[in-house]
């Protein structure tokens, strides 16, 4: 049975991806600080890409968007774990 994708489902998936991406950005911000880099410069680049991100997002099908969101969260947690492990070893 094929389930009809509603706009609400699509927006939820995009919101989930953006939350995962935001969490990853936050972690990168911590990494930038640890390396004595400017967080503002990094974030300004991440912000200028939002428009392109939305267009690219719409070109993927629902399953691809769901997988990307889930994998981005997985990537975040794996990088966070490595970062925290290294910080604890200092």
Residue frames as qw, qx, qy, qz and C-alpha x, y, z in Angstrom:
[[0.000, 0.890, 0.457, 0.000, 0.00, 0.00, 0.00],
 [0.416, 0.327, -0.007, 0.849, 1.42, 3.38, -0.98],
 [0.247, -0.708, -0.460, 0.475, 1.01, 6.08, 1.66],
 [0.269, 0.835, 0.215, 0.429, 0.24, 9.56, 0.40],
 [0.502, -0.111, -0.249, 0.821, 2.87, 12.05, 1.50],
 [0.065, -0.920, -0.385, -0.037, 1.33, 15.13, 2.98],
 [0.264, 0.768, -0.178, 0.555, 2.93, 18.54, 3.15],
 [0.581, -0.730, 0.219, -0.287, 2.91, 18.16, 6.94],
 [0.953, -0.157, 0.153, 0.207, 5.00, 14.96, 6.70],
 [0.664, 0.519, -0.004, 0.538, 7.44, 16.65, 4.36],
 [0.063, -0.832, 0.184, -0.520, 7.81, 19.68, 6.62],
 [0.790, -0.571, 0.197, -0.107, 8.32, 17.42, 9.64],
 [0.919, 0.072, 0.108, 0.372, 11.10, 15.55, 7.84],
 [0.413, 0.676, -0.070, 0.606, 12.75, 18.80, 6.74],
 [0.394, -0.808, 0.181, -0.398, 12.45, 20.15, 10.29],
 [0.916, -0.358, 0.156, 0.092, 14.06, 16.96, 11.63],
 [0.779, 0.333, 0.029, 0.531, 16.93, 17.28, 9.16],
 [0.127, 0.789, -0.108, 0.592, 17.42, 20.94, 10.05],
 [0.647, -0.710, 0.171, -0.219, 17.45, 20.11, 13.77],
 [0.932, -0.126, 0.144, 0.308, 20.07, 17.43, 13.16],
 [0.576, 0.553, 0.027, 0.602, 22.04, 19.80, 10.98],
 [0.191, -0.859, 0.107, -0.463, 21.79, 22.53, 13.62],
 [0.814, -0.552, 0.180, 0.016, 23.05, 20.16, 16.30],
 [0.853, 0.152, 0.131, 0.481, 25.93, 19.23, 14.02],
 [0.266, 0.771, -0.018, 0.578, 26.66, 22.94, 13.42],
 [0.508, -0.811, 0.144, -0.251, 26.75, 23.47, 17.18],
 [0.903, -0.283, 0.200, 0.254, 29.24, 20.66, 17.54],
 [0.665, 0.455, 0.099, 0.584, 31.34, 22.11, 14.72],
 [0.089, -0.893, 0.056, -0.437, 31.21, 25.42, 16.58],
 [0.734, -0.642, 0.221, 0.011, 32.73, 23.73, 19.60],
 [0.865, 0.066, 0.222, 0.444, 35.37, 22.18, 17.39],
 [0.377, 0.760, 0.055, 0.527, 36.08, 25.59, 15.81],
 [0.366, -0.876, 0.172, -0.261, 36.63, 27.09, 19.25],
 [0.870, -0.380, 0.251, 0.187, 38.91, 24.21, 20.24],
 [0.740, 0.238, 0.257, 0.574, 41.00, 24.98, 17.14],
 [0.218, -0.559, -0.058, 0.798, 40.95, 28.76, 17.80],
 [0.148, 0.271, 0.611, 0.729, 38.83, 29.43, 14.69],
 [0.279, 0.068, 0.129, -0.949, 36.06, 32.00, 14.30],
 [0.282, 0.371, 0.870, -0.165, 32.59, 30.51, 14.77],
 [0.328, 0.694, 0.198, -0.609, 31.02, 33.57, 13.12],
 [0.208, 0.509, -0.611, -0.570, 32.85, 33.02, 9.84],
 [0.043, 0.021, 0.991, 0.125, 31.81, 29.39, 9.76],
 [0.242, 0.515, 0.731, -0.378, 28.17, 30.14, 10.62],
 [0.296, 0.626, -0.082, -0.716, 27.90, 32.88, 8.01],
 [0.188, 0.276, -0.813, -0.477, 28.70, 30.29, 5.36],
 [0.052, 0.226, 0.967, -0.107, 26.17, 27.84, 6.74],
 [0.259, 0.546, 0.458, -0.652, 23.41, 30.51, 6.81],
 [0.250, 0.517, -0.369, -0.731, 24.16, 31.82, 2.93],
 [0.104, 0.113, -0.935, -0.318, 23.44, 28.06, 1.86],
 [0.378, 0.265, 0.708, -0.535, 19.82, 27.79, 3.30],
 [0.578, 0.514, -0.045, -0.633, 18.20, 28.80, 0.00],
 [0.435, 0.418, -0.747, -0.278, 20.15, 26.21, -1.99],
 [0.108, -0.084, 0.943, -0.303, 19.49, 23.63, 0.69],
 [0.538, 0.333, 0.484, -0.604, 15.72, 24.06, 0.33],
 [0.625, 0.525, -0.309, -0.489, 15.85, 23.67, -3.45],
 [0.290, 0.350, -0.890, -0.037, 18.05, 20.59, -3.21],
 [0.303, 0.017, 0.816, -0.491, 15.78, 19.17, -0.47],
 [0.648, 0.397, 0.225, -0.609, 12.72, 19.45, -2.72],
 [0.554, 0.498, -0.565, -0.356, 14.49, 17.53, -5.49],
 [0.067, 0.197, -0.965, 0.160, 14.82, 14.43, -3.28],
 [0.594, -0.347, -0.578, -0.438, 11.99, 11.97, -2.72],
 [0.628, -0.650, 0.068, -0.423, 10.49, 11.38, 0.72],
 [0.960, -0.220, -0.069, 0.158, 12.55, 8.27, 1.50],
 [0.627, 0.381, -0.172, 0.658, 15.79, 10.05, 0.62],
 [0.138, -0.696, 0.149, -0.689, 14.90, 12.97, 2.88],
 [0.819, -0.525, 0.024, -0.231, 14.08, 10.64, 5.77],
 [0.924, -0.002, -0.105, 0.368, 17.32, 8.70, 5.31],
 [0.397, 0.554, -0.175, 0.710, 19.38, 11.89, 5.08],
 [0.411, -0.706, 0.129, -0.561, 17.85, 13.23, 8.28],
 [0.921, -0.385, 0.024, -0.053, 18.44, 9.96, 10.16],
 [0.847, 0.175, -0.094, 0.492, 22.00, 9.60, 8.88],
 [0.157, 0.696, -0.176, 0.678, 22.82, 13.23, 9.72],
 [0.639, -0.658, 0.156, -0.366, 21.75, 12.56, 13.33],
 [0.971, -0.136, 0.001, 0.194, 23.87, 9.41, 13.34],
 [0.603, 0.481, -0.141, 0.620, 26.86, 11.38, 12.04],
 [0.208, -0.768, 0.166, -0.582, 26.31, 14.02, 14.71],
 [0.818, -0.529, 0.133, -0.184, 26.27, 11.45, 17.51],
 [0.928, 0.082, -0.028, 0.362, 29.36, 9.64, 16.21],
 [0.399, 0.590, -0.165, 0.682, 31.37, 12.87, 15.88],
 [0.430, -0.736, 0.138, -0.504, 30.14, 14.10, 19.27],
 [0.936, -0.350, 0.026, 0.025, 31.20, 10.83, 20.88],
 [0.790, 0.248, -0.085, 0.554, 34.70, 11.06, 19.38],
 [0.100, 0.709, -0.124, 0.687, 35.01, 14.72, 20.37],
 [0.625, -0.674, 0.114, -0.377, 33.92, 14.09, 23.95],
 [0.963, -0.154, -0.036, 0.220, 36.23, 11.10, 24.24],
 [0.605, 0.419, -0.127, 0.665, 39.17, 13.23, 23.10],
 [0.172, -0.740, 0.121, -0.639, 38.24, 16.07, 25.44],
 [0.817, -0.541, 0.050, -0.190, 38.08, 13.64, 28.37],
 [0.916, 0.036, -0.072, 0.394, 41.53, 12.30, 27.54],
 [0.304, 0.715, -0.168, 0.607, 43.12, 15.76, 27.85]]
